[in-house]
């Protein structure tokens, strides 16, 4: 009896771990590529949850990628409290592409903290909407157009 309870607990723990791992390793339903230059190929992007942005640059160019903590810091190019997504310099590994996934809706801000780059325009605003909500809106529009055709 004791062994079967332990086995059950082990199975539950394993299932929970697998669920967490699969949620963190989600694949992108769509990937938008941004050339991470001054200025970038796009300065604003609208995507849905489950989609990704792939920031690309030549591996020899001196750019990093940081996520601002809020709009005011983004507007002022103030990197205090920013999260490093891809580093540059001081022994950081060279990078030519970095993919960022978006599991939750919201507005997110990214920039390059290399001197003069952000103020030169190397920053981007990412607006993420809830994919399931968008599907519901599309269904409502389809139903409304069908109703109007029948009337």
NUKESE-312476 format. One line per 5 residues: for each residue x, y, z of N, C-alpha, C, O. Coordinates in steps of 0.2 Angstrom, whole numbers, always signed. Layout:
! residues N
X:Y:Z:X:Y:Z:X:Y:Z:X:Y:Z  ...
***
This chain:
! residues 151
+4:-6:+0:+0:+0:+0:+4:+6:+0:+3:+11:-4  +9:+6:+4:+14:+12:+5:+18:+13:-2:+19:+19:-4  +20:+8:-5:+23:+8:-11:+19:+11:-17:+21:+15:-21  +13:+9:-17:+8:+12:-22:+7:+19:-22:+6:+23:-27  +7:+22:-15:+6:+29:-14:+12:+33:-17:+11:+38:-20
+18:+30:-15:+24:+33:-17:+24:+33:-25:+26:+38:-28  +22:+28:-28:+22:+27:-35:+17:+33:-38:+19:+36:-43  +12:+33:-35:+7:+38:-38:+9:+45:-37:+9:+49:-42  +13:+47:-31:+16:+53:-30:+21:+55:-36:+21:+60:-38  +25:+50:-37:+30:+50:-42:+28:+52:-49:+30:+56:-52
+22:+48:-50:+19:+49:-57:+16:+56:-58:+17:+59:-63  +13:+59:-52:+10:+65:-52:+15:+71:-53:+15:+75:-57  +21:+70:-49:+26:+75:-49:+29:+75:-56:+31:+80:-59  +30:+69:-59:+33:+68:-66:+29:+72:-71:+31:+75:-76  +22:+70:-71:+17:+74:-75:+17:+81:-75:+17:+85:-80
+18:+84:-68:+18:+91:-67:+25:+94:-71:+25:+99:-74  +30:+90:-70:+37:+93:-72:+36:+93:-80:+39:+98:-83  +34:+88:-83:+33:+87:-90:+29:+93:-93:+30:+96:-98  +23:+94:-89:+19:+100:-91:+22:+107:-91:+22:+111:-96  +26:+108:-86:+30:+114:-85:+35:+114:-91:+36:+120:-94
+39:+109:-92:+44:+109:-97:+41:+110:-104:+44:+114:-108  +35:+107:-106:+32:+108:-112:+30:+115:-113:+30:+118:-118  +27:+118:-107:+25:+125:-108:+31:+130:-109:+30:+135:-113  +36:+129:-106:+42:+133:-107:+46:+132:-114:+49:+137:-116  +45:+126:-117:+48:+125:-123:+43:+125:-129:+44:+121:-134
+38:+130:-128:+33:+130:-133:+36:+132:-140:+41:+136:-140  +33:+130:-145:+35:+132:-152:+31:+138:-154:+26:+139:-152  +34:+142:-159:+31:+148:-161:+26:+146:-167:+27:+142:-171  +20:+149:-166:+15:+148:-172:+17:+152:-178:+15:+150:-183  +21:+158:-177:+23:+162:-182:+29:+166:-179:+29:+167:-174
+34:+167:-184:+40:+171:-182:+41:+177:-186:+41:+176:-192  +41:+183:-183:+42:+189:-187:+50:+190:-186:+52:+190:-180  +53:+192:-191:+60:+193:-191:+62:+200:-191:+59:+204:-196  +66:+203:-187:+68:+210:-187:+75:+210:-188:+79:+207:-184  +77:+215:-192:+84:+216:-193:+86:+221:-188:+84:+227:-188
+90:+219:-183:+92:+223:-177:+98:+227:-179:+104:+226:-178  +96:+233:-182:+101:+238:-184:+99:+245:-182:+94:+245:-178  +102:+250:-184:+100:+257:-182:+97:+261:-188:+101:+262:-192  +91:+262:-188:+86:+260:-184:+84:+252:-186:+87:+250:-192  +80:+249:-182:+79:+242:-184:+74:+242:-190:+71:+247:-192
+73:+236:-193:+69:+236:-199:+61:+238:-198:+58:+240:-202  +59:+237:-191:+53:+239:-189:+54:+242:-182:+58:+239:-178  +50:+247:-181:+50:+250:-174:+44:+248:-170:+44:+250:-164  +39:+245:-173:+33:+243:-169:+31:+237:-173:+30:+236:-179  +29:+232:-169:+26:+225:-171:+20:+223:-167:+20:+224:-161
+15:+221:-171:+9:+218:-168:+9:+211:-169:+8:+209:-175  +9:+207:-164:+8:+199:-165:+3:+197:-160:+0:+200:-156  +2:+190:-160:-2:+187:-155:+2:+182:-151:+7:+180:-152  -2:+180:-145:+1:+176:-140:+3:+169:-144:-1:+167:-149  +9:+166:-143:+11:+160:-146:+16:+162:-152:+19:+157:-155
+16:+168:-154:+21:+170:-159:+27:+172:-156:+28:+174:-150  +32:+173:-161:+39:+175:-159:+42:+180:-163:+39:+182:-169  +47:+184:-161:+51:+189:-164:+58:+186:-164:+61:+184:-159  +61:+186:-170:+68:+184:-171:+72:+190:-173:+71:+193:-178  +76:+192:-168:+80:+198:-169:+87:+195:-173:+90:+191:-170
+89:+198:-178:+95:+196:-182:+99:+202:-183:+97:+208:-184  +106:+200:-183:+111:+205:-184:+117:+201:-187:+118:+195:-186  +122:+205:-190:+128:+201:-191:+132:+200:-185:+132:+204:-180  +135:+194:-184:+138:+193:-178:+144:+197:-176:+146:+198:-170  +147:+201:-181:+152:+206:-179:+150:+213:-177:+153:+217:-175
+143:+214:-178:+141:+221:-176:+140:+221:-169:+138:+216:-165  +141:+227:-166:+141:+228:-159:+134:+231:-157:+133:+236:-155  +129:+226:-156:+123:+227:-153:+121:+222:-148:+123:+216:-148  +117:+224:-143:+114:+220:-138:+107:+220:-138:+104:+224:-142  +103:+217:-134:+96:+217:-134:+94:+216:-127:+95:+211:-124
+90:+222:-125:+88:+222:-118:+80:+223:-118:+78:+227:-123  +77:+221:-113:+70:+222:-112:+69:+227:-107:+71:+226:-101  +66:+233:-109:+64:+238:-104:+59:+236:-99:+55:+232:-101  +59:+239:-93:+54:+237:-88:+48:+241:-89:+43:+239:-87  +48:+247:-93:+41:+250:-94:+42:+255:-99:+48:+257:-102
+36:+259:-101:+36:+263:-107:+40:+269:-106:+44:+272:-110  +40:+272:-100:+44:+278:-98:+52:+277:-99:+55:+281:-102  +54:+271:-97:+61:+270:-98:+63:+269:-105:+68:+270:-108  +58:+265:-109:+59:+265:-116:+59:+271:-120:+64:+272:-124  +55:+276:-118:+55:+282:-121:+61:+286:-120:+63:+290:-124
+64:+286:-114:+70:+289:-112:+76:+286:-113:+82:+288:-112  +76:+279:-116:+82:+275:-117:+85:+274:-110:+92:+275:-110  +82:+273:-105:+84:+272:-98:+84:+265:-97:+79:+262:-96  +90:+261:-97:+91:+254:-96:+91:+252:-89:+92:+246:-88  +90:+256:-84:+89:+254:-77:+84:+249:-76:+78:+250:-78
+86:+243:-73:+81:+238:-72:+79:+234:-78:+75:+230:-78  +82:+235:-84:+81:+231:-90:+84:+224:-90:+89:+223:-86  +81:+220:-93:+83:+213:-93:+87:+211:-99:+85:+213:-105  +93:+209:-99:+97:+207:-104:+94:+201:-108:+94:+195:-105  +93:+201:-114:+91:+196:-118:+97:+193:-122:+98:+187:-123
+101:+197:-125:+107:+195:-128:+112:+201:-127:+111:+207:-128  +118:+199:-124:+123:+203:-122:+128:+205:-128:+128:+201:-133  +132:+210:-127:+137:+212:-131:+143:+214:-127:+142:+218:-122  +149:+212:-129:+155:+214:-126:+157:+211:-119:+153:+207:-117  +162:+213:-116:+165:+210:-110:+164:+202:-109:+162:+199:-104
+166:+199:-115:+167:+192:-115:+160:+188:-117:+160:+182:-117  +155:+192:-118:+149:+189:-120:+149:+186:-127:+153:+188:-131  +146:+180:-127:+147:+176:-134:+143:+180:-139:+138:+184:-139  +147:+180:-145:+144:+183:-151:+137:+180:-153:+136:+174:-152  +133:+184:-155:+126:+181:-157:+124:+185:-164:+126:+190:-165
+120:+181:-168:+118:+184:-174:+110:+183:-175:+107:+186:-179  +107:+179:-170:+100:+179:-170:+98:+177:-163:+101:+173:-159  +92:+180:-161:+89:+179:-154:+82:+179:-155:+79:+184:-157  +79:+173:-153:+71:+173:-154:+68:+174:-147:+70:+170:-142  +63:+178:-147:+59:+179:-141:+52:+177:-142:+49:+179:-147
+50:+173:-137:+43:+170:-138:+38:+174:-133:+41:+177:-128  +32:+175:-135:+27:+179:-131:+21:+174:-130:+17:+173:-134  +21:+172:-123:+15:+168:-121:+10:+172:-118:+4:+169:-117  +11:+178:-116:+6:+182:-113:+4:+189:-117:+9:+191:-120  -2:+191:-117:-3:+198:-120:+0:+203:-116:+1:+203:-110
+1:+209:-120:+4:+215:-116:+8:+219:-121:+8:+217:-127  +11:+224:-119:+15:+228:-123:+22:+228:-120:+23:+228:-114  +27:+226:-124:+34:+225:-122:+39:+229:-126:+37:+231:-132  +44:+232:-123:+49:+236:-126:+56:+234:-126:+58:+231:-121  +59:+234:-131:+66:+232:-132:+71:+237:-135:+68:+242:-138
+77:+237:-133:+82:+242:-136:+89:+239:-135:+90:+234:-132  +93:+243:-139:+101:+242:-138:+104:+247:-134:+103:+253:-135  +108:+244:-129:+111:+249:-124:+118:+251:-126:+121:+255:-122  +120:+249:-132:+127:+252:-134:+126:+259:-135:+121:+262:-138  +131:+263:-133:+131:+270:-133:+128:+273:-139:+131:+272:-145
+123:+277:-139:+120:+281:-145:+115:+277:-149:+112:+280:-153  +115:+270:-148:+111:+266:-152:+103:+267:-151:+100:+268:-156  +101:+267:-145:+94:+268:-143:+92:+275:-145:+87:+276:-148  +96:+280:-143:+94:+287:-145:+94:+288:-153:+91:+292:-155  +98:+283:-156:+98:+284:-163:+92:+280:-167:+92:+279:-173
+88:+277:-162:+82:+274:-165:+82:+266:-164:+77:+263:-166  +87:+263:-161:+87:+256:-161:+83:+253:-155:+86:+251:-150  +77:+254:-156:+72:+251:-151:+66:+249:-154:+64:+252:-160  +62:+245:-151:+56:+243:-154:+50:+241:-148:+52:+239:-143  +44:+243:-150:+38:+242:-146:+34:+236:-149:+33:+235:-155
+33:+231:-145:+30:+225:-147:+23:+224:-143:+23:+224:-137  +18:+224:-147:+11:+223:-144:+8:+216:-146:+8:+214:-151  +7:+213:-140:+5:+206:-141:-3:+205:-139:-4:+207:-133  -7:+203:-143:-14:+202:-141:-15:+194:-140:-11:+190:-142  -21:+193:-137:-22:+186:-135:-25:+183:-141:-30:+185:-144
-22:+177:-144:-24:+174:-150:-31:+171:-149:-35:+172:-154  -33:+168:-144:-40:+165:-143:-45:+171:-144:-50:+170:-146  -44:+177:-141:-48:+182:-141:-49:+185:-148:-55:+186:-151  -43:+185:-152:-44:+187:-159:-48:+182:-163:-51:+184:-168  -47:+176:-162:-51:+171:-165:-58:+172:-164:-62:+171:-169
-60:+173:-158:-67:+174:-156:-70:+180:-160:-75:+180:-163  -66:+186:-161:-68:+192:-164:-69:+190:-172:-74:+192:-175  -65:+186:-175:-65:+184:-182:-72:+180:-183:-75:+181:-187  -73:+176:-178:-79:+172:-178:-85:+176:-178:-90:+175:-182  -85:+181:-174:-91:+186:-173:-92:+190:-179:-98:+191:-182
-87:+192:-183:-87:+196:-189:-90:+191:-194:-94:+193:-198  -88:+185:-195:-90:+180:-200:-98:+179:-199:-102:+179:-203  -100:+178:-192:-107:+177:-191:-111:+183:-193:-116:+182:-195  -108:+189:-191:-112:+195:-192:-113:+196:-200:-118:+198:-202  -108:+195:-204:-108:+195:-211:-113:+190:-214:-117:+192:-219
-113:+184:-211:-118:+179:-214:-125:+181:-212:-130:+180:-216  -126:+184:-206:-133:+187:-204:-135:+192:-209:-141:+193:-211  -130:+197:-210:-132:+203:-215:-134:+200:-222:-138:+203:-225  -130:+195:-224:-132:+192:-231:-139:+189:-231:-142:+189:-236  -141:+186:-226:-147:+182:-225:-153:+187:-225:-159:+186:-227
-152:+193:-222:-157:+198:-221:-160:+201:-227:-164:+206:-227
***
